[in-house]
């Protein structure tokens, strides 16, 4: 099974930059996208059910903001659109699908850079989401959490760890949270398979024209619970794929 995660930075904008062609070429069994910036009623049919896939959207109450969508070749056993915390769920940050053998969380984690209030919101989100997941893990569930985490946690996950140590997404408390997140029972699949690979990123600032110089951050992740790691065959950061300021990340899972 091939699972792909991609922050498309606006599904309508990305559709003009090769989104459908990407799906056709890569042919994922499950495609999870974040930051759709659209409600389904604003989209053409080929973006709601691309290439005949089943599409599930979680849209923010605020138009043109946030949003997640999961596209599947086969119907899931069940689907949810939040974690029952209203202030998070109303921002369209979750599509949770029950698959045969695991539960898949497609998540757009908050960005805390705009102001202190949003940083506090983000930290609250991180802590409460981890608590939600820990209860599932303690119950023996098999979980996959994909998406734009908006957190890099290792020094070689950003292009300049010293200068960026005071920037949202690489703050000490955010990096500490990621380690806590892993300690409750998750594995960062990319680092598990590629522990020493450097200069590999998933996001580059448009404003700084950073992609050409590869001044990036690795903030998009696929993490799985320990009871799934033996089934992970490959994980690839597709940093040659354009169409967004993020690139996709793909995992092959033996099921």
C-alpha positions in Angstrom: 0.0 0.0 0.0 1.3 3.4 -0.9 0.3 6.4 1.3 1.3 9.9 0.2 1.0 13.1 2.3 1.3 16.6 0.8 0.5 20.2 1.9 -0.7 21.6 -1.4 -1.0 25.2 -0.2 -4.4 25.5 -1.8 -5.9 22.7 -3.8 -7.2 25.0 -6.5 -3.8 26.6 -7.0 -2.1 23.3 -7.0 -4.5 21.9 -9.6 -3.1 24.4 -12.1 0.5 23.2 -11.3 0.2 19.4 -12.0 -1.8 18.1 -9.1 -3.9 15.6 -11.1 -0.8 14.6 -13.2 1.0 13.9 -9.9 -1.8 11.5 -8.8 -1.9 9.8 -12.1 1.9 9.3 -12.1 2.4 8.2 -8.5 -1.0 6.3 -8.2 -1.2 6.3 -4.4 -3.7 4.0 -2.7 -4.3 6.8 -0.2 -3.5 10.5 -0.7 -3.7 12.9 2.2 -3.5 16.6 1.5 -3.4 19.5 3.9 -4.1 23.3 3.6 -6.8 22.7 0.9 -8.1 26.3 1.5 -11.4 25.2 0.0 -14.8 23.7 0.7 -16.0 20.9 -1.6 -18.8 23.1 -3.0 -16.1 25.4 -4.4 -14.4 22.7 -6.3 -14.9 20.9 -9.6 -15.8 17.2 -9.6 -12.3 16.2 -10.7 -10.9 17.7 -7.5 -13.5 16.2 -5.2 -13.0 12.7 -6.6 -9.7 12.8 -8.5 -9.3 10.0 -10.9 -12.3 8.2 -9.4 -11.1 8.2 -5.9 -13.3 8.5 -2.8 -12.7 12.0 -1.3 -13.3 13.1 2.3 -12.9 16.8 3.1 -12.7 18.6 6.5 -13.0 22.3 5.9 -12.5 25.2 8.2 -15.5 27.4 9.1 -13.4 30.3 7.8 -13.4 30.3 4.0 -10.0 30.0 2.2 -8.2 28.7 5.4 -6.7 25.5 6.5 -8.5 22.3 5.5 -7.6 18.7 5.0 -8.7 16.0 2.5 -8.1 12.3 2.1 -8.6 10.5 -1.2 -8.8 6.7 -1.3 -9.1 4.0 -3.9 -11.4 2.0 -1.6 -14.0 3.1 0.9 -12.7 3.2 4.4 -14.4 1.2 7.2 -15.2 4.5 8.9 -14.3 8.2 8.8 -14.1 11.0 11.4 -13.4 14.8 11.1 -11.9 15.7 14.4 -10.9 14.7 17.9 -14.0 16.2 19.7 -12.3 19.4 20.7 -14.3 22.2 19.0 -11.7 24.9 18.7 -9.5 22.5 16.8 -12.2 20.6 14.8 -13.7 23.8 13.5 -10.5 24.7 11.7 -10.7 21.6 9.5 -7.5 20.0 10.7 -8.4 16.3 10.7 -9.6 13.6 8.5 -9.4 10.3 10.3 -10.1 7.1 8.3 -10.4 3.6 9.7 -8.6 1.1 7.4 -8.3 -2.6 7.7 -5.5 -3.0 10.1 -4.8 0.6 11.1 -6.3 4.0 11.8 -4.9 6.9 9.6 -4.8 10.5 10.9 -4.4 13.1 8.2 -3.6 16.2 10.1 -2.8 19.9 9.4 -1.0 21.0 12.6 -1.3 24.7 13.5 1.2 27.3 12.6 2.1 29.4 15.6 4.2 32.1 13.9 1.7 34.9 13.5 1.3 36.0 17.1 1.6 34.7 20.7 -2.0 33.7 20.9 -1.5 31.3 17.9 1.6 29.9 19.5 -0.4 29.2 22.7 -3.1 27.6 20.5 -0.5 25.5 18.8 1.0 24.2 22.0 -2.4 23.4 23.4 -3.2 21.5 20.2 0.0 19.5 20.3 -0.4 18.5 23.9 -4.1 17.6 23.7 -3.7 15.7 20.4 -0.9 13.7 22.0 -3.1 12.9 24.9 -5.8 11.8 22.5 -3.4 9.5 20.6 -1.8 8.1 23.8 -5.2 6.7 24.9 -5.5 4.9 21.5 -2.0 3.5 21.8 -2.6 2.3 25.4 -5.6 0.5 24.0 -3.3 -1.4 21.5 -4.4 0.4 18.4 -2.3 0.7 15.2 -2.0 4.3 14.2 -0.5 6.3 11.3 -0.2 10.1 11.7 0.6 12.0 8.4 0.6 15.6 7.6 2.2 19.0 7.9 3.3 18.9 11.6 4.7 22.5 11.4 7.5 21.2 13.6 11.1 20.3 12.8 12.8 18.6 15.8 16.4 17.6 14.8 19.2 20.0 14.0 19.7 18.5 10.5 16.0 19.0 9.8 16.5 22.7 9.2 19.0 24.5 7.0 20.3 26.7 9.8 19.6 25.4 13.3 21.3 28.1 15.2 19.6 31.0 13.5 16.2 29.3 13.4 16.2 28.2 17.1 14.0 31.2 17.9 11.6 30.7 15.0 8.2 29.1 15.3 8.4 25.5 14.2 11.8 25.0 15.7 11.4 26.5 19.2 12.8 24.5 22.1 9.3 23.7 23.5 8.1 22.5 20.1 11.2 20.3 19.6 10.6 18.9 23.2 7.0 18.2 22.3 8.1 16.1 19.3 10.3 14.0 21.4 7.5 13.5 23.9 5.2 12.6 21.0 7.7 9.9 19.9 8.0 8.7 23.5 4.3 7.9 23.8 4.8 5.2 21.1 5.5 6.7 17.6 8.3 6.3 15.2 9.4 9.0 12.7 9.5 6.7 9.7 11.8 8.8 7.5 14.4 9.1 10.2 14.0 5.4 11.1 15.0 4.4 7.6 17.4 7.4 6.9 18.9 8.4 10.2 21.9 10.3 8.9 20.6 11.9 5.7 21.1 15.6 5.6 20.0 18.5 3.4 16.6 16.9 2.8 13.6 19.1 3.5 9.8 19.2 2.8 9.2 23.0 2.9 10.9 26.1 1.6 9.8 29.7 2.0 8.4 31.4 -1.1 9.4 34.8 0.2 13.1 34.0 0.4 13.2 32.1 -2.9 14.6 29.4 -0.6 14.0 26.3 -2.7 16.6 27.1 -5.3 19.2 27.3 -2.6 17.7 24.4 -0.6 17.2 26.5 2.5 14.4 24.3 3.9 12.8 22.7 6.8 11.6 19.1 7.3 8.2 19.7 8.9 6.0 17.2 7.0 6.1 13.7 8.6 4.7 10.2 8.5 4.8 8.7 12.0 3.6 5.2 12.9 3.1 3.3 16.1 5.7 0.7 17.1 3.3 -2.1 16.2 3.4 -1.0 12.5 7.1 -0.1 12.0 8.0 -3.6 10.8 5.5 -3.2 7.9 7.1 0.0 6.6 9.0 -0.8 3.4 10.1 2.6 2.1 9.7 6.3 2.9 10.6 8.9 0.3 10.7 12.7 0.5 9.7 13.8 -3.0 11.7 17.0 -3.0 11.7 17.3 -6.8 7.9 17.7 -6.9 6.8 21.2 -7.4 3.3 22.8 -7.2 3.4 24.0 -3.6 5.9 25.4 -1.1 5.9 21.9 0.4 6.8 18.7 -1.3 5.0 15.3 -0.8 6.3 12.4 1.3 5.4 8.8 0.4 5.4 5.6 2.4 5.0 2.1 1.2 3.4 -0.2 3.8 3.2 -4.0 3.6 -0.3 -4.9 4.7 
